[in-house]
Amino acid sequence: MNATLRHRGPDDEGIYRNGNVGLAMRRLSIIDVAGGHQPICNEDETKWIVFNGEIYNHQGLRKELESRGHSFRTKTDTEAILHLYEEKKEDCVKDLNGMFAFAIWDERERSLFLARDRLGIKPLYYYHGNDPFIFGSEIKAISAAGVGQPELDFEALYHYLTYLYIPAPHTIYKNVRKLEPGHHLRLKDGKLEIKKYWTLRYHVVERFTEKSCLERLEALLADAVQIRLMSEVPLGAFLSGGIDSSTIVHFMHRLGEQKVKTFSIGFPAGEPHNELDHARKAARHLGTDHHEMIVEPHAVKILPEVIGFLDEPMADSSVIPTYLLSKFTREWVTVALAGDGGDELFAGYERYLAIQAVLKYEKVPLWIREALSKVIGLTGETEQKEGSRARLRRALGDLDRGYEETFLRWITNFNGSLMERLCTPELKAHMVDIRPHDLARSYLNSRFEGDVPHPLNRMLHFETKAYLPDDLLVKVDRMSMAHSLEVRVPFLDHRVVEFVATIPPSFKIKGFMTKYILKRLMSKYLPEDIVYRRKQGFVPPLKDWLRNELRELVKDALLDRRARERGFFLPHRIEQLLNDHQNGKREFHFQIWVLLTLELWCRQYLD
């Protein structure tokens, strides 16, 4: 089990065994490089811990614990967690500022305690069946234990086809689960108890002025970056040239990091997704020691290798550039700061502009809306057709649906009609009672104590609790850890997240400007063409790649004997889908990528 995670911790390993209990750890040494060997025990060796992550306030915790009589053998944050647990039991997690997944075995109580950080930056999986309870940072560690027969979870598969990822607590296997962010778990006497210890509440403080928001946000971001600079090994940052990563690098430079090492990745000249020019401008402005690399279409050939690190299907196409960027960055540094979380906190996605339009459209008299619908000839579900008329139909269709249905359309990959057309009767039979949008609706329809959130906050709630931890943070964690690179995300300091949840929605989107309050703050420090440029996203040019360089690879994977015999999808419909995309009749690149990723995963893990 421990050997499967060597990529996460190449520097050291340790094992604790006592009767029917075993803890194992692979370590990437960042703090107390020489003395931080794990597992670590308390003074009388009755409690043992294994810990993945960083606790940024551990030095303050250490002083407080020493004043209460605890003695430390190391300088690590790991030991601070253990002594804090002795003082506060499960409430210890409330005092931790950081990213973490840890396990504590209490020999006296014969109990196991697991906890995961508030936002889900670090992963934690577990298996609980008739066999021993098993946990790990990745599913492959659990699989290596050789307990139970892996069984495909068709509800998880349906979620994957809908969202591109599998939301917690599901995994692709029925008998393996994710511990959800902001939760802890206790196992004692064979009984499993899972509790939520942190809830993100969108209590908007209407009395906030723009000035007070700007002052508080700047102070919180500065401190969030400051405490993430602690390291005994080389440290740098990802820099795309967008506002999020540029904000993080600005604060690093301002807080005393001279000549910050920054790293960017791009595509060949002329590609519309290329951000290298923007990254270079930001690097020049911030005075960084900048490094960059180019991703060619043939890089997609590493997809099977990437899937090997993911463990379960996940079709975010930016895994490829993230994997290569992490590998490139690791040549210079061991720790990198990144701007992840900015879009989910401050409403940075294009879909929020569509929602703004919907909310304004709802104020238009009904008779005008009905007349527009008739003129355009709207249908219930429009296909992804080329052409301005089709785009207009989709846009007005969104306006007519209302904000909730519009949001669901934007975050859906395989809609109902496409699922009906592509799936075999056998696969449909497994999914007949599954309603994948129930997950998103549960967040959109949430009621918070003493507050009825604005529609924007309802959507941000879903993004922060599902999309962020189960797609974006999975991608960053697996792709960086594949190369033993630790990535820290200052925007996801829980103090920043909790504060931004109290900001009025009009400070997040003003008119049709996304991330308004962050842009106002950084306009003092960054050039306008960085602050106000349109969001591009960290994705390869899939549409063109699939029509050219990757055409044969995709066809061979999705239409060969193994794919046909798997019985998930109708081969003639898949062939039609590929042809429609190839001929420019439809744009199905996202759907094709989902199918390709799934098939390659099946070959590695099912076949």
N, C-alpha and C positions, 0 to 999 in steps of 0.2 A: 504493500500500500504506500509506504513512504517513498519508495523508489519511483513511483509514477509521478510524483510531484517534484522531482529534482529540479526541473526548470524554474519552479517557483522559489527554490532556495538552494542554490548551488554551493553555498559557502560552508554549510555545516549541517549535521543531522544528529538527532538524538531520539532515544526510545526509553519510555518508562513502562515497566510491566510489574503487576502485582496481582497474582491470582487470576481472576477472570477479567481484569482491566488492563488495557494497554493504551498508551498515548504515544504518538510519534510526530516528529517535526522536521521539516526541511527549512533551513534558515537562509534568508538573504540578509546579510549583516549590514545594518545601517547605523544603529546606535549601540555603543559599547561593543564594537566589533570584536574585541579580544575576549571579553568576559560574559557575553550574553547567550551562552549555550542554553538551549531548551531541550526537554522540559525543565521548568524551574519549580522549586518547592518552597514552602514557607519554612520558618525556623525549626519546627519539630517534624518536618517531612510528612505531615498529615494531609496536606493539600498540594496538588500539582497542577500546573497550567501549561497549555500550548496556545500560542497567540500569533495571529497573522495580522499585520497592519502597523499603524503608528498612533500613539497617544501623544498629542501635541502639548497637553498641559501636565505631562507626567512629573516634571520637576517640581511644580507647585504642590501636586498631590504627595510627592515623596517627602517634602519638608513637613507637611501636615501629619503624615503617617509616622515619621520619625519622632515628631513631638509627642505622639501617643504611645511611643515605646516600641515601634516596629523596627527591626534591624534589617538592613539590606546587604546582600552579598554581591550585587551587581549594580551597574548604573543604568539598567534597562528600564523601559516603560513596561515591559512584561511583568516585572516583579512588583511594580506599583499597582497594577491591576489586581494581583493576587492578594496583596496586603489590604487593599481597599475592599476586596470581597470578604476578607476576614472581619472587617469592621461593619460592612453594610449588607452583606449577603447579595441578593439579587438587585438591590437598589444601587449597587456600585456602578452600574452602567450609566446612571443619570449624571454622574460626575465626570464622565469621560468625554473629552473633546478629541475626536479623531476618526479614523477609519479602522474598523476592527471586526474580526471574527475570532472568538476564543472559546476554549473549553477548560473547565476546572473540575478536577476529580477530588471530592472530599472523602478521604478514607474513613473518617470517624462516622460520618452520616451515611456512607455508602451511596452517595448521590453524585450525578454528573450534571454540570451546569454549562449550557452553551448560550452564547449571545452574539448578535450581529448588529453592526452600527445602524444609526437612525435612517440613513439614506440608502443603505445597501451597496456601499462602495466595495466592500469585501464580501466574497461569496461564502456560503455555508450550506452544505447538503447533508442529508441524513437518510438512513434506511432503518425502518422499524417494522419488523415482521415477527415471525415465530423464531427466527434465528437471532443472534446477538444484535444489539443496537450498534450501528456503525455511522460515523460521520466523516466528512472530509471537505477540503477546499474545492475539490472538483469531483465530478461523478466518477472519473476513472479510478480514483483512490478507493471508492466504495466497490466498484466492479472488481478490483483486484483482490478483494477479500473473499470473493467466490461464494457469497451467500445468496440464495434465492435465484430464480430464473428471471432475467429481464423480460418485462411484459410491456408492450407498447400501449401508451395511454392515448386513445383516440380523441379524447377531449383536448388534450394538449396538442395533438396534431392539428385539430381544427383551429385552435388558437393560433398556432404557427402560420397556417395558411391565411388567416384573417389579419393578424397583426405583424407578421414577419418574425416574431419571437414568442417564447412560451412564458406567460406570466406566473409569478409565484402565487401559491406554493407548488404549482405543478412543475413537473419535469416531463420529458418525453417518456419516462418509465412510470408505471403505476406505483411501484413500490419504493421509489426514491422521491424525496421532497426537498424543496428549498425552505430553509428557515427564512421567513419574510423579514425585510428591513424593519428595524425598530422593535424586534421581538426577542425574547429569550426563551429558553427551553430547559426544563429540569426533568431528569429521569431518576426515579427512586422506586425501589421495590417493583420494578417492571412497569411502573405507571409513568406515562408521558404527560407533562403539563406545559403548555405553550401559552405565554402571555405577551401582550403588547405593552411596551414600556414608554413609547413615544408616539404622539399623534401630531401631525401638522395641521394646525387650525388657522383658517383664513378669517381672522377677526380684523376686519378693516377698521383702522383708526382714522375716522373722517377728519379729526382736528389737525392731522398732519399737514403742514405746509410743504411746498416743494423745497424750500430752503432747509427745513428741519430734516426732511428725508435725505437730501443730498449730504448733509453734514454727518448724519448717522451712518449712512451707507458707506461713505468714504472711510470713516473710522473703523467700521467693521471689516471692510475689505482689506484695509492696510494691516490690521491685526491678524486676519485669517492668512494672509500671505506671509507675514512675519514669522508666525509660529511654525509654518511649513517649510521654513528655510533651515531648520535644525537637521544636521547631517554630518557624519564623519567621513562621507564618501563624496565624489564629485556630483554636482547638481546642475541642472539646466532647465529648459522649458520648451514645450511645443509652441510654435508660432506660425499661424496661418495667415496673419495679416488682417483678420477680422477683429471686431471690437472685443470679443471675450478673451482670446489669447493675448491680444495686445494690452488689455487691462492688467492681466496677471503679470506680464513682463514689465510693464510700467512700474507696478508696485515693487517688484523684485529689485529693479534698478534704484528706485527711490529709497528703498530700505537698506541700501549699502552693498548690494551685489554688483560689483564692477564687472563690466564686460560679460554679461550673462550669456552663457552658451545657449543659442536657440537653434531649433531644428524644424525644417519644413519639407514637405513632399509635394510634388506636382506632377503634371502630365505633359506630354510633348507640346511644343509651341503650337498655338492655334486652337487647342482644345478649349471649349467654353467653360470647363470646370477648373481650369488652371488658376491657382491662386499664388503662384510663385512671385509674380511681380508685386502683388500686395504685401506679401511677406517680406520681400526685400526692402520695400519702402518703410515698413514698420521697423525692421531691423536697423536700417540707417537712422531713423528718427530716434530710436531707443539706444543706439550705440552698442548693439550686441555683437558677440562673436558668432556669426551666423553660418549655418551649414544647411545644404539642401540636396535633394535627390529627385530624379525623374522616374515615374512609373510608366512602363511600356505595357501594351496590351498582353504580351506574353506572360506578364507577371501573374495573370489569373491562373496559370498552370500550378501555382502553389496552393490553390484552393483546397485540394485534399489534405495538404499539410495543415492548413489553417483550421479546417473542420476537425482535425485530430485534436486540436487544442480546445475547441469549443465544447466537445462532448455531446451536444444535442443540437438539433437544427436551429439555425439563427441566420436570417437572410438579409441582414444589414450589409449592403455591398461595400460599405466603407471599412469592413474588416480587413480587406486586402491592403489598402493604403495604410491603415493603422498598424497592421502587422509589420509592414515594410518600414514605416516611420520608426516604430519601436526598435526594430533590429538596427536601423541606422543610428538612432540616438544612443543606443547602448554601447556603441563603439567609443563614445566619449564620456558618458556619465552613467551613474547608477540610479539616480533619482531625477525625475522630470516633473515640473508643474504644468498643469493644463487648464484650459478654460471651460471644461465640461460643466454643464448645469446652468449656464447663463441663459440659454433659450427657454428652459423650463421654469426658471425663476421669473424672468422679465418679459416673457411672451415674445420670443424672437422668430417664431415660425410664420411662414406665409399663410398658413391656414387661419391664423388669428385675424388676418386682414379680411378674409372671406367671412369670418364670423362677425367682424365689425360691420361689414356690408349688410349681412343678414339682419342684425339688430337695428340698423338704420332703416332698412327696407320694410321691416315690420310696422314702422310708423306711417308708411305710405297707405293712402286709402285703399280698401279692399278692391273696389271696382277697377282701379288702375292696375293693380297686381293681376287681377283676373284677365284683363284685356291683354296685358303683356304676355301672359302664359299662352293665350290663344294664338297670338301673332307668331310666336316662336314655335309653337307646336310641341310643347314639352311632353315627355313621356316619364314614366315612373323611374326607370333606371337607364341612364344613357351609357352607351359604350364609350370606350376611349378612342374615339375616332379623331382623325386628323381634320384640320380645317377650322376656320374662324366661326362658321355657323355652329359646329358641334361644340366648340368652346363656349359660345354664347348660350347655347342650350344648357350646358352643364352649370354655367354661372347662374342663370336665372332659375334653374332647377334647385340649386342651393338656396337661393333667396326664398323660394316657395316652401322649402322643407322646414325651415326654422333652424335655429342654431344647433340644437342637439343632433338632428339628423344630418346636418351639413358636416358637423365635426366627425360624426361616425363615418361618413363617406370619405373624408379626407384621410382618416387613419386606417381605412380598410384596404387590404390588398386584393384578396379574392372576394368579390361581392357575391350575393346569393345566386344570381343568374349564372355567373362564371363557375361557381362551385357545382351548380346543378348540371351544367353542360360538360364539365371535365371529369367529374368523379364517377367511378364505377358504381353500380348498384351495391356491391359488397361494401365499399367504403361508406356510401351513404347510409347503409344499414347501421353501421357503427356510430353514426353521427346524428341519427334521426331526432334524438331528444336534446341535442346540444344547441344552445343559443349563445354563440361567442360574444355577441355585443352586450350580454348581461354584465360582463366584467366592466366595460367602459361605462355603461349606464349606472352601475353601482356607485361610481365616483361622481358622475355628472349629477346624480340625484341625491348626493349626500347632504345631510343637514348637520350643521355644526352648532354646538351649544351656544345659544344666544345670538345666532347669526344665520342669515340666509344668503349664501355667497352670490356674488355677481356671476353671470354666465362665464366670464373669462376665468375667474378663479376656479370654477367647477372644472373647466378643461385643464387648467394648470395642475389641479389636484390629480387628475388622471395621469398627466404627463410625468409628474414628480413621483407618484407612487407606483406606476406600472412601466411606462415607456423608459424612463430614466434608469431605474435599477435593473430591469430585465432585458433591455436592449443596449443602451449606450454604455452603461457601466460594466455590463458583461463583456462587451466588445473591448473596452479599454483595459479591463483587468486581464482577460485571457491573452490578448495580443501583446500586451506589455510584459506580462509574466512569462510568456513563451520565450522571452529573451532576457529574463531575470532583471527587468527594468521596473522600478517602482514609480507609479504615477500618482501625484497628489493633486487634489482638486479643491482649491480655496473657495470657489463659489458655493461648495456644498458643506462648508462649515455650518453646523446646525444653527448657530447664532445668526448668520447671514440669512439662511433659509427662513427662519422664524420671523425675522424682521421684515423681509420682503413680502411675506404672507400678510402683513398688516398694512402694506402700502395700498392706497386707493387704486383701483384698476385703471383709472384715468392717468395715473403716473406711469403705468406700464405700456399702454397703448394710447397715444394722444392723436386724435384724428385717425390717420392711417400710418402713423409712425410707430413701429414696434420698438420695444426696449427704451422707451422714452427717457426714463429717469437715469438709466445707465449711460445713455448717450449724452444727456445733459451733464452728468458728472465728468465723463471722460473728454468732452469737448474742450475742457480747460487744459488738457494734457496731451492730447493726440491730434494729428492733422484731420481735417474734415473728411478727406477721402478715405480714411480708415474708419472713422466713427459712423459716417452716414452712408457708406457704400452698401449696396444690396447684398443680402446674405446669399452665399453660393452653396454651402454645404460641402462636406468632405467625402464626395462620392466620385467614383470613376465614371467615364463617359460610356455607361453600359449600353445605351441605345445603339450607338454606332459600333461598339465592339462586337455586340451580338449579331449585327448585320454583316460584319466583315471578318476580323481576325478570329473570333470565337464561334463562328457559325457552325463549323464542322464538329468542334468539340461538344457543343450543346446538342446537336442532332444525334451524335453517336451516344451520348449519355442518356438522353430522354427517350430514344426510340429503339435501343438495342433490346436483346432478349430479356436481360435481367429486369429492366424497367417495365417491360410489357408483362412479364410473369408476376411482378410484384402485386399487381391487381389494384393499385390505388386509382389510376387514371385511365381513361379511354384513349388508346394509342392514336386512333384516327383524329380525335379532337385535339390531342397534343400536337400532332403533325400540322393540323390546320392553324393552330395558334402560332406555331413557328413560322409557317408560310405567310400568314397575315402580317406578322411583324417584319419578316424579311422583305416583303413586297411593299411595305410602307402603308398598307391598308389600315393597320392598327398599330398602336404603340403598346406592346405587351412586355417590355424589357424587365419591369419589376416582377411580373408574374413568372416569366421565364427563369429569372434568377432564383426565385423561391423554389421552383421545381428542380432546377439544377442542384441547388444546395441540398435539398431534401434527398435527391437520388444519390448524390455522393456521400451523404451521411449514412444512408441505408447500406451502401456498399461497405463502408468501414465498420459499422456497428451492428447491423442486422445480418448481413451475409456472412 
